[in-house]
Amino acid sequence: RDEAVAVKTEHVSPWGLTPRQAEVMDALIEHGSNKLVARALGMTVQNVECHITRANKKLGGGSRLARAVAWDRWRRSAVEGAPK
């Protein structure tokens, strides 16, 4: 896991994602598929799917892509505003 993802998941999301859900969403943006996310995080694909499903409910309606984009925009703004 790279340092940027570690920094991003330290922030509390406005949607109430758990740290693990945030980590999975970060990895989803980076890797694209549930299988690659599972491999990167050392999880089963079923666990990744569970975290994504729960995160998606918190992120609201729209497509999976729209929710991933909303998460990515928020995490980038959170990192930019983080103390250095």
Disulfide bonds with the S-S distance in Angstrom:
none
